[in-house]
Structures are given as structure tokens and as C-alpha cells.
Amino acid sequence: MMARSLRVAPEYIEKAKSALQRNSYPSQQSFATDIGLSLSTVKSFLTGKPVDYLNFVEITEKLGLDWQEIAYKELEAQPPKPHPTNSEASPFITGAPITQPRYFFGREKELKRLFNLLKRHPLQNAAIIGKKRSGKTSLLHYLKNITTTPVEQLRPAQKSSWLPHPENYCWIFVDLQDARMQSREGLLKYILDSLKMQVPTPCDLDRFMQVVSDNLHFPTVILLDEISIGLQRCPELDDRFWESLRSLATNHTGGNLAFVLATPESPMEMAHNTGHSSPFFNIFGYTAHLGALTETEARELIASSPIPFTDEDVEWILTESRCWPLLLQILCRERLFNLEEGENDDNWREEGLRQIKPFADLLDS
């Protein structure tokens, strides 16, 4: 597969700069004018940043270089790395978000609504609201991954055909707990890199808006996780920043841009409680409220155990978890461990109740 973008390998950057001088160009601007490309494209080339494949080839030929020699190839989509053969995936995940779709269960109603908003133009915005540890982050990852995960990596009959042309979509997951996402420039650069668009210098809000407005011609969904942290702790992500994102989605990208955010409260309440007045937070016409799974969904999760549970154990797990996914995962983990160790007592139940106690707030109605 041919890469959509290439960049000069680090060890050849000085060679590329020397070629520019050797060809008697007094400046990068004069070279850009002569070849008919933007100065930012030439600067990206000479500093080892990604450049469109055709532009990369044209520049190297003009400078008398062999593009195949100096290029560091960046494939548009790399195949997933196989899991090490000496490690076994855990069937029940309790300490981290679920990122592999085969281990995600339930939320069928929410998925239907969310994908219906995203499969037609204009793409529409949505908010996922739920208590801490209710599965918001896992749902964001599932939205991002399920439509392009190979069927052999899914459960039998697990639905993945949510979008008519999933290969056309760009999904950008933004974790605002990540310090790199908490500055305006860092976040804007990350979004542009994810879109495979050239990063302007400086990468300020005005230039970001211009680059995206001019080049976003494919459906794109930005998934904003832990957005409350961005509002509470990140002064650079001010009202002007959020207003610009709203303008981008509603007026400048032809319906190709949507936001899905995860929050413990409604976007408008969150903005009000953190002193923000940006209209960005009133564009979320659909909100998915995450509660417990349905009993059918919970039973499907329990049945995924590699060692089947007895009917009595299944009913106990359903009762004690009240079908909350995290509590289901913890109790199933404890029962499976007990079975794998060959233990026939009910001590696992006592341990399971001790393990779910820190998350008892999920059980509060």
C-alpha cells in the first residue's frame, strides 16, 4: 500500500538542506515559489515533518535527490500488531478502559442512536453522560474501533456494520487527562497530525482553523474524554477556543465534523459550573445516559467466561452487581480465578464483595 504522506528520514535532513544550497536557491521561499508549493510545505520537508506523497517526490526530484533513499515511509494505516504468543488476554477487564471491541458488551441502544447521528450528513454531535466508572471511556473507544476491526478479532455475530463506508472516517480520541492535550498548541497539533494535515508555524487558533477549513473533506469524529478536566484545569482552552471549534463544526467543514464528548453531567451544566459561557456546549442535541446494562447484556458478558459458571453463580453475580459493567467484570474475574485454581468453596464471593465496595456509589439510585 502506498503511503499518503512521507517525511525525510532524520539522517538525511542535512543532506536535503545542502541540496537546496547546492541548487543556488537563496531562500526556502524562493525555492517554494519556483516549484509552485507553499512555504509551509517546503519547511515541513526540510524539517522532517510529513509531506503529501506527490509533493515529496516533486521536491526531491527538483533537488536532485532520490526520494526512495531519503524517505521515511509512514503508512496511512498499519496492520495491528499480533499479540505475543506467550501472553493470554484477560477475559475480564477491571483496571483500564476496554479498547478491544471483542471484550466490550452491551450499550446496544446507545450505539444505535450514536451511529445514526454519524452515518449521515451533516454529522451530528452527541454527549455521553454517566457516573465515574460507568464505562464512558470504553464506549468512546468502541465507537472508534468497532467498524474497522477485522471480523476474526470480534466475537461470533458481534455487529460491526454500523457505518456504510467506515474506511472513509477519521476518528480522533482526545484524553484531556493527558498533559500534552492540556495546552492549546499541543491539542491543535495533535488534531492536525491525526488528520494528516500540515501543522502551521506557529500553530495558533487562526491558522488551525484555516488549515482544517480548507482541507477537511472526509467525515471526522473527535472524541473528547474527561472534558471536565479541560474546563477546570486548562486556562488555554478558553471560551474563544471552544467557540472556534463550534464554528468549525457548524459552518466551515461541510457537515464533515462532529464531536462526541464524555462527561459526568450535561454539557451546559458542566460549562456553567466551570465558568464557561461558550455556545460550544449547546450543540449536543443527543445525550446518552449510561446506567446499568440490561439483564440480557449482562448475561452475555458473564457467559463469555472461558470456564462456564453455574446458574447459581450467575444469578448471584447479577444480583450483587445490579448489572453495572465494572461490577460484573470484577465479580466474574473473582469467580474465574477461583475456578482456575480448582477451589470449590464460596470464598470468592466474599472477596468479590470486598473488591466492588470502593465502587458502591454505582449502586446508588
URSUL-V28616 format. One record per backbone hydrogen bond with DSSP energy under -1.0 kcal/mol. NH is the residue of the N-H (numbers start at 1). CO is the residue of the C=O. If there is no record, write none. Layout:
nh->[NH NH]
co->[CO CO]
This chain:
nh->[6 7 9 12 13 16 17 18 19 20 21 22 23 24 25 31 32 33 34 35 36 37 42 43 44 45 46 48 49 51 53 56 57 58 59 60 61 62 63 65 70 71 72 74 87 103 104 111 112 113 114 115 116 117 119 123 124 126 127 128 129 130 134 139 140 141 142 143 144 145 146 148 153 154 158 162 168 169 170 172 174 176 178 181 182 187 188 189 190 191 192 193 194 195 196 197 204 208 209 210 211 212 213 214 215 216 217 220 221 222 223 224 225 227 229 231 232 233 237 238 242 243 244 245 246 247 248 249 250 251 256 258 260 261 262 263 270 271 272 273 274 275 276 281 282 283 285 288 290 293 298 299 300 301 302 303 304 305 314 315 316 317 318 319 320 321 322 324 328 329 330 331 332 333 334 335 336 337 338 339 340 341 342 343 349 351 352 353 354 355 356 359 360 362 363 364]
co->[51 72 70 9 10 12 13 14 15 16 17 18 19 21 20 27 28 29 30 31 32 32 38 39 40 41 42 45 44 6 4 52 53 54 55 56 57 58 59 60 66 67 7 5 84 100 101 107 108 109 110 111 112 113 115 255 117 259 286 261 288 263 131 135 136 137 138 139 140 141 142 145 150 151 155 160 165 166 219 221 223 225 175 178 179 183 184 185 186 187 188 189 190 191 193 192 202 204 205 206 207 208 209 210 211 212 215 256 170 258 172 260 174 262 226 227 228 229 234 236 238 239 240 241 242 243 244 245 246 247 253 220 222 126 224 128 266 267 268 269 270 272 271 278 279 280 283 127 129 323 294 295 296 297 298 299 301 302 310 311 312 313 314 315 316 317 318 321 324 325 326 327 328 329 330 331 332 333 334 335 336 337 339 338 346 347 348 349 350 351 352 356 357 359 360 361]
